[in-house]
């Protein structure tokens, strides 16, 4: 009887173990990228396969054939605002991203399809944009397929796709000037005009400096302790050629920054004054 019970217990233990859940690392882990860009953001979701001792481009990933540009699930890219790739305007929204690797050129495709997990699923009639880009050879091997948004400027950025010793760039642009200027035109006549922000945008983007100066002056009048606002005014005066005015304003900014205290702005103003002396 005892032997029977032991055998029964062993059977139960084996049965439980055979149905136990085992957690292991994903062979191609998923990554989500969120990058603020322009007035919105770009979001990318993709899986990251590894080299694992294999030859990648021209072998595991054949030249001249559609690649889902990752592993497992489809690769998707979401634009929070309208963008331009190549010469094509793309409306804000979620899209699929696939590529056709080549030895000398890659084709990058933005598609309406969100379910491309194998080449057979790709339908050219759903293409939104199809651009040719030049791959670059890098001096070291990248083990894990990597997407990265770099060179982020107010109106442009670069999506880099890197794996093995190959890096592929995709330039993305957006038009924010029209929208920002419209916002300024509306807000500046409102109940609480954003004089500092408007002056800063005009100064940094080559707009009407006389108008920028007037707004910066109003900003400092409303915020007499804001050393950073005085520094912006000094910069505008400098660019307008008002040397004496720029030096006087910079000295005022230094005085306020020292009280704050903010050493960085003291240094910035000192450099401005040095340029003008």
N, C-alpha and C positions, 0 to 999 in steps of 0.2 A: 504493500500500500504506500509506504513511504517513497519507494522508487517511482511509483506512478505519479505521485504528487510532485516530485522533483522534475520529472520529465514534462509534466503539464506546465510547471512554473517556467521552465526553460523555453518551452514553446511560446508562452505568452510574452516573455522578454524579447524573443527573436521577432515576433510579430510586431510588437511596439516599436522596436528599433527600425524595422523595415519600413515603417510608415512615418518615422520621425522626419521633421523638416531640417534641412541642412542649409545654412547661409554661407555663401562663398562670394568673393569679390566679382563684380561684373567684368567680363573679359574686355568689353568696350564700353566703359562708363559714359553716362550721359553728362553733358555740360550745357548750362544755360548762360548766355552772355547778355548782360544788360548794360548798354552804353548810352548815356545821355548824348544827344546829338542835335544841333540846331535848337529848335524850340520843343523838341520831343525826345524820342529815344529809339534805338535800334535793339531788338531782341533776337537772339539766335539760339536755336535748340538743335543739338546734334550729338552723335555718339562718337567716341574717340578710340578707334582701333590702334593697336601697337604694331611695330615692325616685327618684333619677335623673331629676328634672324632671317626674315624673308626679304626677297627683292620686291619692292613695291611697284613703282611706276614703270610701265612697260612689261610687267609680269602679273603680279597679283591684281593690280589695277591696270588693265590693258590700255594702250594708246588708241585713240580714235573711237572709243566706245563710251556711252553714257555711264557716269559713276554717280551714285547717290551722294557722294561727298561726305562720307562718314561710314557708319555701320548701323546695324539693327534698324531702328525706325527712320523715317524720312527726315531729312534736314530741312528746317524751316527758318525763315527770316521775316521779322515783322518790323515794318517801318511805321513809327508813330506819326509821321508827317510825310508829305509828298517829297520824293527824292528824284534825282536824275542819275542814271547810270549810262555811260556812253552818251548818246544823244537822245535817249529815251526818257520821257517823263513817266514816273511810276507813282500812282496814287497810294496814299497811306493804306496799310492793310497787311495781311499775313500771306506769305508766298512760300513756295517750295524753292530750294536752291539745289541745282545739280550742275555737274561739270562734265566736259569731255576733255580729258587730259591728252596732251600731245608732247612730243619730244621738244619741239620748238615753240609751239603755241598751245594755249588752253582756251577752250570755249566755256564761258560761265553763263549759265542760263537761270533766269528768274522766271518761275512758272506759276500758273494759277493752281497747279496740282500740289496737294499737301500730303500725298500718299505714295510717293515714289520710293519704294524700298528695293527695287531691282530694275535693271534696264528695260525690261519688257513692259513695265508699267508707264514708262515715259511716253507722252503724247505731244509731239511738236506743235500741234495746233493750239496748245494751251500756253505757249511761250509768251511772256510779257516783254522780256528783253533778252537778247543773245549777243554777247560781246566777246571779242578776241582779246586775250591778254598774254603778256610775255612772262613765262616762269623764270625765276632766278635760282641759280645753284648756290647753296650756302656751304660754308666750309666745315660744318659739323652735322652729325646725324641727329634728327629729331625722332625719338622713339615713338612718341604718342602723337597722333594726328591732332593738330591744334588750329583753332580759329581764333583770331585776335583782331580787335579793332584798334588801329593805331593812327598816328598823324592826325589826331582829332583837332580840327579847327572849327570856327563858328559855322562855316558853310561847306566843309568837306572833311572826309575821313577816308581811311583805307582799310578794307577788310583783307587781312592776310590769312591764307590757308597754307599751312606748313606741315610737311611730313617727309620723313627720310631726309634727303638733302635738297629738297625742292620747296621753294616758297612762291606762292602765286598771289599777286595783288589785285584787288578789285576796288577801283576808286568810286566813291559815292558822294554826291553833292546834293545840297539843298538850298533853296532860296528863302532866306529869312528876312532880308532887307525890306521887301515890300510889306510884310506883315508887321515888322517892328516899327517901321515908319508910320504905318496906319495907326498902330497902338499909341505912338507918341502924339500924333496929331489929335487923337481923341482925348487922351489923358491930360495933355498939357493945358487944355481949356476946362478941365474938370474942377471939382471942389478942392482936391488935394493934389496939385500938379507934381509929378515926379521929376523935379528940376535936375537933381543930381544924376539920376539914371539917364535922362534924356541927353544931358550935356555929355556924359560919358560915352554914350553911343555915338553921338555926333563927332566927338573928338577921335574916337578909336576907329571910325569908319569913313573918315575923310569928308564929312558933311560940312555944312555952313558953320565955320568957327565963330563968326560974330554972334550968331544965335546961341551957340554952345557957351560962349563967354557970358552972355546975358543970363542964361539959365544957371550957370555955375555960380554967378554972383548972387542970384536969388536964393540958391541953395545954402550958401554960406551965411547970408543974412538971416535965414530961418534957423540955421544950426551953427551958431557962432563958436562952438567948441569942437566942431567936426574937422579935425586937422586933415583928414583924408579928402574932404571936399575942397579945402584950401589948396591942397596939393594938385588936385585936378585943375582948379582955376589957374594956378601957376603954370601948369603944363600948356594950357590953352593960350595963355598970354605969351608964353615962350614961342609957340608956333605962330602966333600972330605977329611976332616981331616986337612985342612990347617988353623989352629987356628990363627996364626999371620996374614996371608993374609986376613982372614975373618974380624978380628978386624980392620985392617987398612982400608979395603974397607968400613966397616960399619961407621967408623969415617968420612970418606969422604962423605958418603951418608948423615950423620947427618949435616955436614957443608953445603951441598947443600940444604937440606930440610929446614934448618933454614933460609936460604936466600929466599926460595921460597915464603912465608913460608908454611910448611906443618908439623904440629905438630904430625900427625899420624905416619908419617915416621920417625920422630925423635924418637918417642916412640918405634917403631918396631926395629929400629937399636940399641937402648939402651938395649932392652931386649935380642937381639942377642949377644951383647957384654957381658952382664951379664952372659949369659949361658956359655960363653967361658972363663971367668976369674976365 
